[in-house]
Amino acid sequence: MAEEVRGPDTAALDEVVTFTSELIRIDTTNRGGGDCRERPAAEYVAERLAAAGVEPTLLERTPGRTNVVARIPGTDPSAEALLVHGHLDVVPADPAEWTTHPFSGEVRDGTVWGRGAVDMKNMDAMVLAVVRSWARQGVRPRRDIVLAYTADEEASAEDGSGFLADRHAVLFEGCTEGISESGAFSFHPQPGTTLYPIAAGERGTAWLKLTAHGRAGHGSKVNTANAVTRLADAVARIGSHPWPVRLTATVRAALTELAALYAIDVDTHAPDLDVDLLLDKLGPAAAIVEPTVRNSTNPTILDAGYKVNVIPGQAVAYIDGRTLPGTEEEFAATMDRLTGPDVEWEFHHREVALEAPVDSPTFAKLRAAVERFDPAGHVVPFTMSGGTDAKQFSRLGITGYGFSPLRLPPGLDYAALFHGVDERVPVDALHFGVQVLDHYLKSA
Ligand SMILES: [Zn+2]
């Protein structure tokens, strides 16, 4: 029985800091142009797994774009397997904007600094530290645990989780659920309140390309078929479109829990629920759900013309669209209407929306693991506004939760550090994460 309550050893608490720092020092910047090299980071992880008796498999679609997959056999062969995945690449960082060099991995004043400290070399390191602690303690999980350290999450995932799902599905056999980034970090909407949003879904990606055609000609002439004007009209309509509220099960569950927590007397299942009014009443806590109560479309790129006195025959724009589960048809019909007859639209890149059940035994265990180590904290489900590798793994029938637990001090705007300047994570937060993950993964 003693083993049931024993947590990670002290070496794990040291290792998680070392691993986070050293992984940050391995520059895995992914600019999306194919020049990222995850291999040194993948080898770093693989060596440390192998030393703990967990045999890693290194997989590449493109030389240098390395993924690591390993399986830890569970004690219950009839149990379904659990996928734990984290990406090894990071977004670019400009040293001129930072107070510490983004690839220094410096540990200063109880904080690890650098690109990836939050997204998501912290989680990579926490999982690695937990697994190695199990090897020292002779711990085996109940379920098989499949570990995946992926390349290319910050771009197309074609060299990472997409490649693994397409070509190496056999390595994920038996996996029904997964955990990864973007959830279970503490959020303090006001003094005295600690929320832990756990992700149970992601909006879909609907990146669009708009093409307006018109009549080319001299800029000084009358032109009632100007492609730039047509495109600009469509882009303005799309960018300012008031998308209607569409509540998914996860978002509704989040609103229900938050309303109860704040003692707001409202029936979140009422057909005439005024969601925007409820968000107002929730104050800063509304940030958890506000980006996911409706679809969104933001124009991001415009491309037309080459000379000020020449009207081009064609003009192009790109839109970053995001869709909630179940709204795909409505989204397409709305785009047909907003673009109008003179502008064509097509999907430039499309990824499915995800929804994971919040009334599942797994969600209950994730919740319990957080509350065990922070009894004053409140777990709330939420839907991610963007996407992660979970989209690719969903093609293998794997239901994904965003669960990278961290207990952060009030005042640290953690959400702003994702892809932000001076990305950093407190050592205490990493220690909390190791304890929660150790407990959850053992009991999963
Ligand atoms: Zn990430």
Residues whose N, C-alpha, C, O or C-beta is under 5 A from the ligand:
A	BS01	ZN	D119 M120 E181
